[in-house]
Amino acid sequence: MSPVKVFGHPMLTNVARVLLFLEEVGAEYELVPVDFVAGEHKRPQHVQLNPFAKMPGFQDGDLVLFESRAIAKYILRKYGGTAGLDLLGENSGIEELAMVDMWTEVEAQQYYPAISPVVFECIIIPFIIPGGGAAPNQTVVDESLERLRGVLGIYEARLEKSRYLAGDSISFADLNHIPFTFYFMTTPYAKVFDDYPKVKAWWEMLMERPAVQRVCKHMPTEFKLGAQY
């Protein structure tokens, strides 16, 4: 059987999310490089895979998917059982499933909107603007950090009651935090996490996972235009 194909660049957060779950379940896959600096994600061949001209695209036989969180759920449902993983909580009971679903929504609707502007301002925008070196919009950064502190306070209270967000076992909800948090930790604002010791310990546990380490080694901590990533 041919391996599934992931179309994109491993340094990109949404591509990294998909690769992370493929690594977690031990599925065979082929990474098909897409040069986003050259605009290959906007070309017709890629738009057939992702009509929004974003990455990743994903193909498993005749099935084509886009949106990284949906792709990740598909991967877990197809391969998670074989790998002995129940990261979605679907085999653990309706209450466990509900907790995974709830904290997955928290990541997408609360955490991501709070942390991503800092990553965009400090890393992504300076990388993509011609010439590089664009100064971050400090107003955007400060507002985002204030929102992030509010979210982390809620996480801290939750993690005082359980080892992971959805309970005492790691889940889909936890691992979805990896890509943007990894990059956030390379910014000057990483020390924000020091004020939330339960959150900091949770993050360090996530980073110890072999699958996480394999994916993060392809996510650079320094960005320079023209570099081969």
C-alpha angles and dihedrals in degrees: 000000000000116000121249115264127230115196114205146056120298093224091065115095098230093046089048090053091057093045090050094059092044088054092046093056095038094236121164112245143165120224110213108199118233116190103221093179088061091045096245090145088068095054121106094250092060095038087061086064098039114019091197090062092239135119142297114040115186132199130184108175106300093346116100120187138176134185110073099232092053091047090050092053090050090052092051094047093049101040108014095086093052089050092048092243128135098182092150094053091232093132096043102068138278095281093053090046090051092052092051090048093048096050090043087058091047090056092049099039104032113015100040095049089049100047103032098070090060091052091047094048097043102036119006103044095046088050098051100039110094110258093017124224097098110165115240118253097250093198091058091046094049094047091048093049090052090052091045092053089055091052093045090052089058090047090050091055091048094048091052086068102040138021093238133022099263096034140299094318126070114254147180088273093061097045094050087071094064106088102050095034090052090057093041088058089061092058126087089256099065091108089073086085091059089074090062108055096179091051091046091051091047091052092049090052090053092050091054093065112109093224091053092050092049092053097041093055086072092052108086122223092206125047126206127168112245093025118131106242 
